[in-house]
Amino acid sequence: MTDYANEPAVANLRDYLRIRSVHPNINYNECLTYLRRQAVELGLPVQVVEAVPRKPVLVMTWEGLEPNLPSILLNSHMDVVPVFEKSWTYPPFEARIVDGVIYARGVQDMKTTGVQYIEAVRRLKSRGIRLKRTLHLSFVPDEEVGGHNGMSEFVKTDHFRNLNIGFALDEGLASPDDNFVVYNAERSIWHVTVTCPGKSGHGSLLLPDNCGEKIRYIIDKFMDLRKESKAKLESDPELTIGEVTSVNLTMLNGGIQNNVIPEKLTASFDIRLALSVNFEEFENMIKQWCIEAGDGVTYEFEQKDVYVAPTSVDSTNPYWVAFKAAIDKLNVPLKVRTFPGGTDSRFIRQLGISALGFFPHRHTPPALHEHNESLRVSVFLDGITVYTDIIPALANV
């Protein structure tokens, strides 16, 4: 078994993974200190922007030979999701290596990628390579809670506009087989709560205008839609979850005690709308269900993403052509997919900027947000080599 303990890039990754930038209530100062140190070692200037107080975005910049050209952005997020430490085999913020595997929260999602960017730039600069386009490495907060105080606000600032981004790389998913997978789009997130009011009274009675009957109707409609999507997935092995609309009942609320019919019940749903869905028609369908369910039934959105067009993956997009050519040189099969969840890429694509989600991790089961999140060290190191090929290809378009 290879001894990775003295490998500088591995030590660098483990240092980052040991920072407990875990929700909730993250203090990002330790991340900033770590990243500033990396920038000094690379000889890159740094700017830190707080579009929202205590939600810093750090950007390292490697100026290109033709800095007036649109630049390349390599984005990653600093935050990680909470852990249930008792369910982990090894402490989640120790970054322990066991049999060539690193176990740590964030080792897939997505501190590894940020370090791979850094190490790839380190290699390129050590070889005396200069890029035509300027390269920016951004490290953003709060992606794991929707990005609303992170990238969502950062893209609205003059600081972001002054970066003059032409193309962005962001997070993808590990691939369990021999392929690389690249994501050129995301489904749109709708979080909707339906409120079903009714006549309150004694639990022994069969009163009219019953909130239970109404909420059953609503739940049945959403679950029927869920069943349709499951059937579609099962009938076509070529489809992935990103190509269909997912529906999940996530919260039920109401009632005060068991013998009292409540005056209202609510049901909340997490919906991820496929790119093929007509958003206006979909909302009208929800509206019609509420009418059919009974008097006074209403719905409201906690989150309602707009439609965001996918990034073109054909000859009309020179960045895609360069990206694919770099992957082709590695002789690795490449699949294009729609990302099943939400990432910061959607805020960038919404501006009309090309963005791809990508992890150079093959033969690796995705383990985002799971107990014992892990990654083989060899996969991490191979990924640095992949980015060392991809970055010049993109920056020299």
C-alpha positions as CSV (number, residue, x, y, z in Angstrom):
1,M,0.0,0.0,0.0
2,T,1.3,3.4,-1.0
3,D,2.3,5.7,1.9
4,Y,0.6,9.0,1.2
5,A,1.5,10.7,4.5
6,N,4.4,12.7,3.0
7,E,2.6,13.6,-0.3
8,P,2.3,17.5,-0.1
9,A,-1.0,17.7,-2.1
10,V,-2.5,15.1,0.2
11,A,-1.4,16.9,3.3
12,N,-2.8,20.1,1.9
13,L,-6.2,18.4,1.3
14,R,-6.3,17.0,4.8
15,D,-5.6,20.4,6.3
16,Y,-8.6,21.8,4.5
17,L,-10.8,18.9,5.5
18,R,-10.0,19.3,9.2
19,I,-11.5,22.8,9.2
20,R,-15.0,22.4,10.7
21,S,-16.9,24.6,8.2
22,V,-20.0,22.7,9.1
23,H,-23.6,24.0,9.3
24,P,-25.2,25.6,11.1
25,N,-23.6,28.9,12.1
26,I,-20.3,28.6,10.3
27,N,-17.4,31.0,11.0
28,Y,-15.4,31.0,7.7
29,N,-12.3,32.7,9.1
30,E,-10.3,29.5,9.3
31,C,-11.1,28.7,5.7
32,L,-10.0,32.2,4.6
33,T,-6.7,31.8,6.5
34,Y,-6.1,28.5,4.9
35,L,-6.9,29.8,1.4
36,R,-4.9,33.0,1.8
37,R,-1.9,30.8,2.6
38,Q,-2.5,28.8,-0.5
39,A,-2.7,32.0,-2.6
40,V,0.6,33.3,-1.2
41,E,2.3,30.0,-2.0
42,L,1.0,30.2,-5.6
43,G,1.9,33.9,-5.9
44,L,-1.7,34.9,-6.7
45,P,-3.6,38.0,-5.5
46,V,-6.7,37.5,-3.4
47,Q,-9.9,39.5,-3.0
48,V,-12.6,38.7,-0.4
49,V,-16.1,40.0,-0.9
50,E,-19.0,40.0,1.5
51,A,-22.1,40.6,-0.4
52,V,-23.8,39.4,2.8
53,P,-22.1,40.1,6.1
54,R,-20.1,37.1,7.5
55,K,-20.6,35.2,4.2
56,P,-17.3,35.8,2.5
57,V,-16.4,34.8,-1.1
58,L,-12.6,34.5,-1.6
59,V,-11.3,34.8,-5.2
60,M,-7.7,34.0,-6.3
61,T,-6.7,35.3,-9.7
62,W,-4.1,34.2,-12.1
63,E,-3.9,36.9,-14.8
64,G,-3.7,35.7,-18.4
65,L,-1.6,37.0,-21.2
66,E,-4.8,38.6,-22.7
67,P,-6.7,39.8,-19.7
68,N,-9.3,41.6,-21.7
69,L,-10.7,38.3,-22.9
70,P,-13.6,36.7,-20.9
71,S,-12.1,34.7,-18.0
72,I,-12.4,31.2,-16.7
73,L,-13.9,30.6,-13.2
74,L,-13.2,27.5,-11.1
75,N,-15.8,27.5,-8.3
76,S,-16.0,25.4,-5.2
77,H,-17.8,25.9,-1.8
78,M,-16.2,26.0,1.6
79,D,-19.2,24.7,3.6
80,V,-20.1,21.1,4.4
81,V,-23.3,19.5,5.7
82,P,-23.8,18.4,9.3
83,V,-22.6,15.1,10.6
84,F,-24.0,12.4,12.9
85,E,-20.6,11.6,14.5
86,K,-21.7,8.4,16.3
87,S,-22.6,6.9,12.8
88,W,-19.1,7.5,11.5
89,T,-16.4,4.8,11.7
90,Y,-13.7,7.5,11.9
91,P,-14.0,11.0,13.2
92,P,-15.4,13.1,10.3
93,F,-13.0,16.0,10.7
94,E,-9.8,14.0,11.3
95,A,-9.3,13.2,7.6
96,R,-7.9,9.8,8.5
97,I,-6.4,7.7,5.7
98,V,-7.2,4.0,6.0
99,D,-6.0,1.5,3.3
100,G,-5.6,4.4,0.8
101,V,-9.0,6.0,1.5
102,I,-9.6,9.4,3.1
103,Y,-12.6,9.5,5.4
104,A,-13.9,13.0,6.0
105,R,-16.9,15.3,5.7
106,G,-16.4,17.3,2.5
107,V,-14.0,14.9,0.8
108,Q,-16.5,14.5,-2.0
109,D,-18.7,17.5,-1.5
110,M,-16.5,19.4,-2.3
111,K,-13.4,20.5,-0.6
112,T,-11.3,18.0,-2.6
113,T,-12.2,19.9,-5.8
114,G,-11.1,23.2,-4.5
115,V,-7.7,21.7,-3.5
116,Q,-7.5,19.9,-6.9
117,Y,-7.9,23.4,-8.6
118,I,-5.1,24.8,-6.4
119,E,-2.7,21.9,-7.0
120,A,-3.3,21.9,-10.7
121,V,-2.5,25.6,-10.8
122,R,0.6,24.9,-8.7
123,R,1.8,22.3,-11.3
124,L,1.1,24.6,-14.3
125,K,2.9,27.5,-12.7
126,S,5.9,25.4,-11.7
127,R,6.2,24.4,-15.4
128,G,6.4,28.0,-16.4
129,I,3.1,27.8,-18.3
130,R,1.1,31.0,-19.0
131,L,-2.5,31.0,-19.9
132,K,-4.2,33.2,-22.5
133,R,-7.3,33.9,-20.4
134,T,-7.4,35.0,-16.8
135,L,-8.2,32.2,-14.4
136,H,-10.2,32.9,-11.2
137,L,-10.6,30.4,-8.3
138,S,-13.6,31.2,-6.2
139,F,-14.4,29.7,-2.8
140,V,-18.0,30.5,-1.7
141,P,-20.1,30.1,1.4
142,D,-23.4,28.5,2.2
143,E,-23.9,26.4,-1.0
144,E,-25.2,23.6,1.2
145,V,-28.1,25.7,2.4
146,G,-29.1,26.9,-1.1
147,G,-26.4,29.4,-1.9
148,H,-28.8,32.3,-1.2
149,N,-26.3,34.2,0.9
150,G,-23.4,33.0,-1.2
151,M,-23.1,32.7,-5.0
152,S,-26.7,34.0,-5.5
153,E,-25.8,37.4,-4.0
154,F,-22.2,37.4,-5.2
155,V,-23.2,37.3,-8.9
156,K,-25.2,40.5,-8.4
157,T,-22.1,42.5,-7.3
158,D,-19.8,44.7,-9.3
159,H,-17.0,42.5,-8.0
160,F,-18.4,39.5,-9.9
161,R,-19.1,41.5,-13.0
162,N,-15.5,42.8,-13.0
163,L,-14.3,39.2,-13.1
164,N,-15.6,39.1,-16.7
165,I,-16.5,35.4,-16.6
166,G,-16.9,33.6,-19.9
167,F,-17.1,30.1,-18.6
168,A,-17.3,28.3,-15.2
169,L,-16.6,24.9,-13.8
170,D,-18.4,23.8,-10.6
171,E,-19.3,20.6,-8.8
172,G,-20.5,17.4,-10.3
173,L,-20.8,13.9,-9.0
174,A,-18.4,11.0,-8.7
175,S,-18.9,8.3,-11.3
176,P,-19.2,4.7,-10.1
177,D,-18.1,3.3,-13.5
178,D,-15.4,4.0,-16.1
179,N,-17.0,7.1,-17.4
180,F,-16.6,10.8,-16.5
181,V,-19.9,12.5,-16.2
182,V,-20.4,16.2,-16.9
183,Y,-23.5,18.2,-16.0
184,N,-24.7,21.0,-18.3
185,A,-28.0,21.7,-16.6
186,E,-30.0,21.4,-13.4
187,R,-33.6,20.8,-12.6
188,S,-35.4,23.8,-11.0
189,I,-36.3,23.5,-7.3
190,W,-39.8,24.2,-6.1
191,H,-40.6,23.9,-2.4
192,V,-44.4,24.2,-2.0
193,T,-46.6,24.0,1.1
194,V,-50.3,23.3,0.6
195,T,-52.7,24.5,3.5
196,C,-56.0,22.7,3.9
197,P,-58.4,24.5,6.3
198,G,-61.6,22.9,7.7
199,K,-64.2,22.9,10.4
200,S,-62.7,22.2,13.8
201,G,-64.6,20.1,16.4
202,H,-64.8,16.9,18.5
203,G,-62.9,14.0,17.1
204,S,-65.9,11.7,17.5
205,L,-67.9,13.6,14.8
206,L,-68.1,13.4,11.0
207,L,-68.2,17.1,10.4
208,P,-68.4,18.6,6.9
209,D,-65.6,20.7,5.4
210,N,-62.9,18.3,6.7
211,C,-59.3,19.3,6.4
212,G,-58.2,15.6,6.5
213,E,-60.3,14.8,3.4
214,K,-58.8,17.8,1.6
215,I,-55.2,17.0,2.5
216,R,-55.7,13.3,1.4
217,Y,-56.8,14.6,-2.0
218,I,-53.7,16.8,-2.3
219,I,-51.3,14.1,-1.2
220,D,-52.8,11.6,-3.6
221,K,-52.3,14.0,-6.5
222,F,-48.7,14.7,-5.7
223,M,-47.9,11.0,-5.1
224,D,-49.6,10.0,-8.3
225,L,-47.3,12.4,-10.1
226,R,-44.4,10.9,-8.2
227,K,-45.5,7.4,-9.3
228,E,-45.5,8.6,-13.0
229,S,-41.9,9.7,-12.7
230,K,-40.8,6.5,-11.1
231,A,-42.5,4.5,-13.9
232,K,-40.8,6.6,-16.5
233,L,-37.4,6.0,-15.0
234,E,-38.0,2.3,-14.7
235,S,-39.2,1.9,-18.3
236,D,-36.1,3.6,-19.8
237,P,-32.7,2.5,-18.6
238,E,-31.1,5.4,-20.5
239,L,-32.9,8.0,-18.3
240,T,-31.4,9.3,-15.0
241,I,-33.1,11.0,-12.1
242,G,-32.1,14.4,-13.6
243,E,-34.2,13.9,-16.6
244,V,-37.5,13.5,-14.8
245,T,-39.5,15.6,-12.3
246,S,-39.1,14.3,-8.7
247,V,-41.8,14.8,-6.1
248,N,-41.3,14.1,-2.4
249,L,-43.6,14.7,0.6
250,T,-41.3,16.2,3.1
251,M,-43.4,17.6,6.0
252,L,-46.9,17.2,7.4
253,N,-48.1,19.6,10.1
254,G,-51.3,20.2,12.1
255,G,-53.4,19.2,15.0
256,I,-53.3,20.0,18.8
257,Q,-54.5,16.7,20.4
258,N,-55.9,13.4,19.3
259,N,-59.6,14.0,20.0
260,V,-59.8,17.5,18.4
261,I,-60.3,17.9,14.6
262,P,-57.8,20.6,13.7
263,E,-58.7,23.8,11.9
264,K,-56.0,23.2,9.3
265,L,-53.4,20.7,8.0
266,T,-50.4,21.4,5.8
267,A,-48.3,19.3,3.5
268,S,-45.0,20.4,2.1
269,F,-43.4,19.0,-1.0
270,D,-39.9,19.1,-2.6
271,I,-40.3,19.2,-6.3
272,R,-37.4,19.2,-8.9
273,L,-38.8,20.2,-12.3
274,A,-37.3,18.5,-15.3
275,L,-36.1,20.8,-18.2
276,S,-39.0,19.5,-20.3
277,V,-41.7,20.9,-18.0
278,N,-43.8,23.9,-18.8
279,F,-43.6,25.8,-15.5
280,E,-46.8,27.8,-16.0
281,E,-48.8,24.7,-16.8
282,F,-47.3,22.9,-13.8
283,E,-48.3,25.6,-11.4
284,N,-51.8,25.8,-12.9
285,M,-52.1,22.1,-12.3
286,I,-51.3,22.6,-8.6
287,K,-53.8,25.5,-8.5
288,Q,-56.4,23.2,-10.0
289,W,-55.7,20.5,-7.5
290,C,-56.3,23.0,-4.7
291,I,-59.6,24.0,-6.1
292,E,-60.7,20.4,-6.5
293,A,-59.6,19.5,-2.9
294,G,-62.2,21.8,-1.4
295,D,-63.0,25.2,0.0
296,G,-60.1,27.4,1.1
297,V,-57.2,25.2,0.1
298,T,-54.2,27.3,-0.8
299,Y,-50.5,26.8,-1.7
300,E,-47.4,28.9,-1.3
301,F,-43.8,28.6,-2.3
302,E,-40.8,28.7,0.1
303,Q,-38.5,28.4,-3.0
304,K,-39.5,28.7,-6.6
305,D,-36.6,28.7,-9.0
306,V,-37.0,30.1,-12.4
307,Y,-36.2,28.0,-15.5
308,V,-32.5,28.2,-16.4
309,A,-31.4,27.1,-19.9
310,P,-28.8,24.4,-20.1
311,T,-25.3,25.1,-21.2
312,S,-24.8,24.2,-24.9
313,V,-22.8,21.0,-25.5
314,D,-22.2,21.3,-29.2
315,S,-19.9,23.0,-31.7
316,T,-21.6,26.4,-31.0
317,N,-19.9,26.6,-27.6
318,P,-16.1,26.9,-27.9
319,Y,-15.6,26.2,-24.2
320,W,-17.5,22.9,-24.5
321,V,-15.4,22.0,-27.6
322,A,-12.2,22.7,-25.6
323,F,-13.4,20.8,-22.5
324,K,-14.4,17.7,-24.5
325,A,-11.2,17.7,-26.5
326,A,-9.2,17.7,-23.2
327,I,-11.3,14.7,-21.9
328,D,-11.0,12.9,-25.3
329,K,-7.2,13.1,-25.0
330,L,-7.4,11.2,-21.8
331,N,-9.3,8.4,-23.6
332,V,-12.1,8.4,-21.0
333,P,-15.7,8.0,-22.1
334,L,-17.8,11.1,-21.2
335,K,-21.5,11.2,-20.5
336,V,-23.6,14.5,-20.4
337,R,-26.3,14.6,-17.8
338,T,-28.7,17.0,-16.0
339,F,-27.6,17.4,-12.3
340,P,-30.2,15.8,-10.0
341,G,-29.8,18.4,-7.2
342,G,-29.0,22.1,-7.0
343,T,-25.6,23.7,-7.2
344,D,-24.2,27.2,-7.5
345,S,-24.0,26.7,-11.3
346,R,-27.6,27.7,-11.7
347,F,-26.9,31.3,-10.6
348,I,-24.1,31.5,-13.1
349,R,-26.1,30.0,-16.0
350,Q,-29.0,32.3,-15.2
351,L,-26.7,35.2,-16.3
352,G,-26.2,33.5,-19.7
353,I,-22.7,32.2,-18.8
354,S,-21.7,28.7,-19.8
355,A,-21.1,26.5,-16.8
356,L,-20.4,22.8,-16.4
357,G,-20.5,20.6,-13.3
358,F,-17.7,18.1,-13.2
359,F,-15.8,15.8,-10.8
360,P,-12.8,13.9,-12.1
361,H,-13.6,10.9,-9.9
362,R,-14.2,7.6,-11.6
363,H,-14.8,4.1,-10.1
364,T,-16.2,6.0,-7.1
365,P,-19.7,5.6,-5.7
366,P,-21.2,9.0,-5.0
367,A,-21.3,9.6,-1.2
368,L,-22.4,13.2,-0.8
369,H,-23.9,13.9,2.6
370,E,-23.5,10.3,3.7
371,H,-22.0,8.9,6.9
372,N,-18.4,7.9,6.3
373,E,-18.0,10.1,3.2
374,S,-14.8,9.0,1.6
375,L,-12.5,9.1,-1.5
376,R,-9.5,7.0,-2.5
377,V,-6.3,9.1,-2.4
378,S,-5.3,7.8,-5.8
379,V,-8.6,9.3,-7.3
380,F,-7.8,12.6,-5.7
381,L,-4.3,12.7,-7.1
382,D,-5.5,11.5,-10.6
383,G,-8.0,14.3,-10.6
384,I,-5.2,16.9,-10.2
385,T,-3.7,15.6,-13.4
386,V,-7.1,15.8,-15.2
387,Y,-7.5,19.5,-14.2
388,T,-3.9,20.1,-15.2
389,D,-5.0,19.2,-18.7
390,I,-8.5,20.8,-18.7
391,I,-7.5,24.2,-17.3
392,P,-5.1,25.2,-20.1
393,A,-7.6,23.9,-22.7
394,L,-10.3,26.2,-21.4
395,A,-8.0,29.2,-20.7
396,N,-6.5,29.1,-24.2
397,V,-9.8,29.1,-26.1
